């Protein structure tokens, strides 16, 4: 602590509060709330289809490309944090992310501007900033890594709920078009992430940024990594595909076009609650057991989707259940990495597990094309449930591997 703070009781107290672990956790949640805004993309699908004349599949392109640019950038995030520090990475990411939404406001002349701005620029911005609050909080709370990871990334889902409500209000009540809404949101994101990013710092004496990286072969060829990668891929396909097409999934005629943003907001709220709940459960059981439970739970919901989605109330139930299960995906795998390879290796190893997003990111687009071709999401959801069950079976066959390896770290 600088001498000026030690000599002044008020400044000393203020300094302790501002650099306390709780304030860092609060700032992490605020950052993630902004970065999770793209999860609310479904709110913009109907008005963008009306303005552009595009079908369901093509309007999902910004979301699909976002989930390529985002995880690709995350692969470089550990190197960026080591060289720039967590604070600079967070602030740069906020400027790029918010700037992407601001630039998308110019997309009325050509939808390609929205694709590049939201998909590429904002995706790179999230890639800069996403792992910063997660890895920072795990380092500050090493004994509760599941819970604090869940709280930190709950903002990602909770932020989508907030953005969906704000966007719905601007578009439906204030008659804003999507492009004016992009401008308002982009400005808010730059300011909020910039302020929250100032709190991102490592614990005193932490050497995480000075450690030499693992050789890639040390974990890419390891069976635990392969388990986590495939399981995360399956969970992401389910979550991203459902989130991107949720309002169109109800089989009641005309319901999707007249529905409010409620299903999207409920999915996001359940997502946030699921992250905290699954994270807390992770700290109380084995990684292999909780991962299998999450995969089986989501697969079961999708297998029953044909009957659940038969009415408007069923869409609400479906949004809550799938959102809650999806919430575990972005907590359990990061926490498992910390459990197996140690908190100080989360950035490097999890960035590669997280790259499963690159392949899973096409789920909203592919499921949208399936809907355009068949007029229903029944078959796409059954295919995704089969993928989840495959991941569950593979994890069950080698259920002891995660525990055995973690005991030897």
C-alpha positions, 0 to 999 in steps of 0.5 A: 500500500502506498505511504499516502494511504497508510498515513490517512485513515480514510484513504487507507480504509477506502483503499482496502475496500476498493482492492478487497476480494469482494470488490474484485468479485463485484467488478467481475460480475459487472464485466461479465454482465456486459460481455454476455449481451450477445446471448440476448441476440434472439431479441433482435432476430425478428426485427432484423428479419423484418427490416432485412428480409432475410430468413432465420438462418442468415440472421443468426450469422452474427451470433455464429461468427461471434462464437468463432472470433470469441474463442479464437481470441481466448486462445491468445488470452493467456499470452495477452494477460501475461504481457499486458496484465489483467487490467489492460486486457479487460479495458481493451476488451471492453473498448473493442466489444462496445465499439463493435456494438456501436459500429453495428448501428451503421448496419442499416445500409448493409447487414454485412456491417452487423455481421462484422461488427457483432460477429468479429469486432465484438467477438475479439473484444470478449476474447480479450476480456472473458477469462480475466475475471474468471482466472482473477477470481479463482486466484483470489478464492482458491478454496471456493473455485466452483462457487466464485466461478459460478458467481463471476460467470453468472453475470454472463447469463444475467447480463443477457436477461437485462439486455433482453429486457432493455432491448425489448423496451427500447424496440417495442415501447420506445419504437427504437429500431435495432440499430439505434438500440445497438448504439445505446448498448455499445456506449454503455458497454464501453463505460461499464467494462472500462470502470470494472476492468480497473479492479482486475488485479492479481492477489499480492505475491501471485506469480501466475503471470510469471509462470512458464506455460505448459507445453501443449502436448502435456494437456492436449493429449491427456484423457481428462482434457479430451473428456472436458473438450467433448463434453463442453462441445456437446453442452455448448451446441445445446445451449447456443442452438437453443438460445439463438432460436428460442422464441421460434421453438414453440409449436403453437401457430403464430405464438413465436411472432407475437411473443414478448422477450420473456422466454429469452429473458427467462433462459438468461435468468435460469442460465445465471442461476444455473451457473451459481448452483452448478458451481456450488455443487461442484465444490461438494462432489467430484468433477466426473459425477457433476459433469455427467449429471449436467449432460444427462439433465440437458439430454433428458429435457431435449428428448422431451422437447416435442411434448414440452413445446406443445403450448406457450407455457411449455416454452417457458418451462423449456427456457427455464430448464435448458437455461439452467442446465446450460448455466453449468457448462461455463462453470463446471469445465473451468472449475474442473480445469482448476481442480485438475491442473491448478488455479494458476493454470486455468488461463492456459488450459481452459482457453483450449477447452473453451475453443470448443465454442469454435465448432459449437458456434454454428449450432444456431445457424445450422438449427435455423437452417433446419427450421427453415427446411422442416418448419420445426425444431424437433429433429435438430433437438433430437440430434443434439440430445443424441450428442449429449448422451454420447458425451455422457456415455463416454464420460461414464466409461472413463468416470474415474479418470478425472479423479485419478488425475486430479489426485496426482496434480 
